[in-house]
Amino acid sequence: MRKGVGHYAHKGLGGGGTAVRRLGGTARTAGTLFGALSAAAAGQASGARNELDPAVLAGRSANEVMSAVVEAARPVDGTQDGEASRAAIGKALSELLTQYPDADLLNLSEEQRILAVERFIAWDVFNRFELDLGKTIQEKAPSAMSALSRLKEVRDFITQAVAAEFRKLAGGAAALGSSRVAAMVRDAIGLAIGVFEGYL
């Protein structure tokens, strides 16, 4: 599994430098996501059409707020990558609420906002892996259950590697803003791809 992810990082994504450029949208979306969540925590609306407006969303369900966060951070653009990123934001927020059941998505702490971004990165990188190689993994697996198990193993591995690199960078950050988070994400992706390539 590690060799397979390493081969994908090296050949499929073109190595660290190329991967960072190819995943530039992930970094930009991560910065926008952090900015949107930070604005909400400060009571400010965000998004091209103020989709994430704490005053309007107060008292709404978690699912409604999550949908507003997705719209503010990654509006629909009709691309496969865009849809993968939108799904990654939703999954990241769901994981955040699993870890912090009482969290208010309109008033997250900085620690919670950083966790949301970290999980988004991991899901977005995995989603791209699955888009590129998921069909091959399913075809090569002896059964559907085996294919699902292999994909879960890859997802867990990517999640752990990305989280480790991102937390190293986030731990040393003083003031975080959208551009700083986007820069950290670019660095974390580069470091994680380097880790993956090291398994070849």
C-alpha positions in Angstrom: 0.0 0.0 0.0 2.8 2.4 0.9 4.6 1.6 -2.3 1.4 2.1 -4.3 0.8 5.6 -2.7 4.5 6.4 -3.3 4.3 5.5 -6.9 1.1 7.6 -7.3 2.8 10.6 -5.6 5.9 10.2 -7.8 4.4 9.3 -11.2 0.7 10.3 -11.0 1.3 13.6 -9.3 4.7 14.2 -10.6 6.6 14.5 -7.3 6.6 17.1 -4.6 7.0 20.3 -6.7 4.6 19.3 -9.4 2.1 18.0 -6.9 2.0 21.3 -5.0 1.2 23.1 -8.2 -1.4 20.5 -9.2 -3.0 20.7 -5.8 -2.8 24.5 -5.7 -6.6 24.6 -5.7 -6.6 22.6 -2.5 -4.4 25.2 -0.8 -6.5 28.1 -2.0 -9.7 26.4 -0.9 -8.2 25.6 2.5 -7.3 29.3 3.0 -10.9 30.3 1.9 -12.4 27.7 4.3 -10.3 28.9 7.2 -11.2 32.5 6.4 -14.9 31.7 6.1 -15.0 29.9 9.5 -13.0 32.7 11.1 -15.3 35.3 9.7 -18.3 33.4 11.1 -16.7 33.1 14.5 -16.3 36.9 14.4 -20.0 37.3 13.5 -19.3 38.4 9.9 -20.8 37.1 6.7 -18.6 35.5 4.0 -18.9 34.0 0.5 -19.5 35.5 -2.9 -23.2 36.0 -2.0 -22.8 36.0 1.8 -23.9 32.4 1.9 -22.3 32.0 5.4 -24.1 34.6 7.4 -24.2 33.9 11.2 -27.2 36.2 11.6 -29.2 34.4 9.0 -28.0 30.9 10.0 -28.5 31.2 13.7 -30.6 28.4 15.0 -30.4 26.4 11.8 -29.4 22.7 11.7 -25.8 21.6 11.5 -26.4 20.3 8.0 -27.7 23.6 6.8 -24.7 25.4 8.3 -22.3 22.9 6.7 -24.0 23.5 3.3 -23.5 27.2 3.7 -19.8 26.7 4.6 -19.3 24.5 1.5 -21.0 27.2 -0.7 -18.9 30.0 0.8 -15.6 28.1 0.6 -16.0 26.2 -2.7 -18.8 27.4 -4.9 -20.0 25.1 -7.7 -17.9 25.4 -10.8 -18.9 22.3 -12.7 -15.6 20.5 -12.5 -14.8 17.1 -11.1 -12.1 18.6 -8.9 -14.5 21.2 -7.6 -17.1 18.6 -6.6 -14.4 16.5 -4.9 -13.3 19.5 -2.9 -16.9 20.3 -1.9 -17.3 16.7 -0.7 -14.0 17.0 1.2 -15.2 20.1 3.1 -18.5 18.3 4.1 -16.6 15.3 5.3 -14.1 17.4 7.2 -16.8 19.3 9.0 -18.6 16.0 9.8 -15.4 14.6 11.3 -15.0 17.8 13.3 -18.4 17.5 14.8 -17.7 13.8 15.6 -14.6 14.9 17.5 -16.3 18.0 19.1 -20.1 17.0 19.3 -21.0 20.3 21.0 -19.0 22.5 18.6 -20.9 25.5 17.0 -19.9 25.7 13.3 -20.6 29.4 13.4 -18.3 30.0 16.3 -15.4 27.5 16.2 -12.2 28.0 18.2 -9.0 28.4 16.2 -8.0 24.9 17.2 -11.2 23.6 15.7 -10.8 25.7 12.5 -7.3 24.3 12.0 -8.6 20.8 12.5 -11.3 21.4 9.9 -8.7 22.6 7.4 -6.4 19.6 8.2 -9.2 17.1 7.6 -10.2 18.9 4.5 -6.7 18.6 3.0 -6.5 14.9 3.8 -10.0 14.2 2.3 -9.2 16.3 -0.8 -5.9 14.6 -1.5 -7.6 11.2 -1.0 -10.5 12.1 -3.2 -8.0 12.9 -6.0 -6.2 9.6 -5.4 -9.6 7.8 -5.6 -10.6 9.6 -8.8 -7.3 8.6 -10.4 -6.9 5.1 -9.1 -10.1 4.0 -7.4 -11.4 2.2 -10.4 -8.1 0.3 -10.8 -8.1 -0.7 -7.1 -11.7 -2.0 -7.5 -10.9 -4.0 -10.6 -7.8 -5.6 -9.1 -9.4 -6.5 -5.7 -10.7 -10.0 -5.3 -14.0 -8.7 -3.9 -16.0 -5.4 -3.4 -15.4 -5.6 0.4 -11.6 -6.0 -0.2 -11.6 -3.0 -2.5 -13.4 -0.9 0.1 -11.0 -2.1 2.8 -8.0 -1.2 0.6 -9.4 2.3 -0.1 -10.0 2.8 3.6 -6.5 1.8 4.4 -5.1 4.3 1.9 -7.4 7.0 3.2 -6.3 6.4 6.8 -2.7 6.5 5.7 -3.1 9.7 3.8 -5.0 11.3 6.7 -2.3 10.4 9.2 0.6 11.6 6.9 -1.1 14.9 6.0 -2.1 15.5 9.6 1.4 15.0 10.9 2.9 17.4 8.5 0.2 20.0 8.8 0.3 20.0 12.7 4.1 20.6 12.6 3.5 23.7 10.6 0.4 24.9 12.4 2.1 24.4 15.8 4.6 27.1 15.0 2.2 29.6 13.6 1.5 32.8 15.4 -1.3 34.8 13.7 -3.3 32.7 11.2 -5.2 34.2 8.3 -6.4 32.9 5.0 -3.2 33.5 3.1 -1.0 32.1 5.9 -3.2 28.9 6.0 -3.0 28.6 2.2 0.8 28.8 2.4 0.9 26.3 5.2 -1.2 23.9 3.2 1.1 24.2 0.2 4.0 23.4 2.5 2.2 20.5 4.1 1.2 19.0 0.8 4.8 19.2 -0.4 6.1 17.5 2.8 3.4 14.8 2.7 4.1 14.0 -1.0 7.8 13.8 0.0 6.9 11.3 2.7 4.8 9.3 0.2 7.7 9.3 -2.4 10.0 8.0 0.3 8.2 4.7 0.3 9.3 3.9 -3.2 
